[in-house]
Amino acid sequence: MKEIEYIKVGYLHKKIANAINKSVGDICITNEVIGHINGRHSTELGAVGLDAFGFVKFVTDNFTQILEDLENKSMLLAYVPEVKSAKIVAMSIETIDDKYFVKTAFPAKRAYLRNKKLIWIR
């Protein structure tokens, strides 16, 4: 199997990992996913002065919720600001070996979280 080339953007720490019954591990992203996020969300990210890497780094450093997306069989890290009118930022991750890999990241309305299962909140 080909080894995945990645960039580490964060870490799921023991306290949080234990609370959600997951393993500790690096949160990583590939250049391919960075390109995907830049391609799909460049206008929205540019409006807040971020590129895909900066956006992902912001979420990994500041997430306030972890949710399960049962439909897509993934876990979401979400930064949900206190200002109700503000958009959330969500990042879908999947586990490969002992690492968590970003699948995508995007700004979204709060309604996006309605059908997700909240498993941790800051």
Phi, psi and omega in degrees: 000136181291136178286138181276129174272131186212168175241130177283129180242351181182190183210135174270107187284160186304315182301314180287316180303315179297320182295331181251009177060044177235171177272152171293157178172163177292146170256124190231162176219148176261160176298328179298317180289322175302315178298319178299312182295314178301319181292321183274332190230022185299322180296312180296318181290320179299327180296334178252009174076028180237153167258181184301315182297315179298322178296311179298317179298319177301313181295315182294330180276338190232008186303144181246348180216151169237132182229155172261131174256091186294327180297317182261005179051050179218173178248142179247134166260130183229138170258114182246105182293156180292331179290116187299330183278347182285149176286152171274165169236132184234151182221122180270130180231153176228153182267130172228120186057237182252024182233157175253123182252132176290127176267322177194166176211145187197152170279147181208162173282157181303330181302335180302329183278351186305319184262019179253150182267114179289122180243349177199142176220140179285000000 
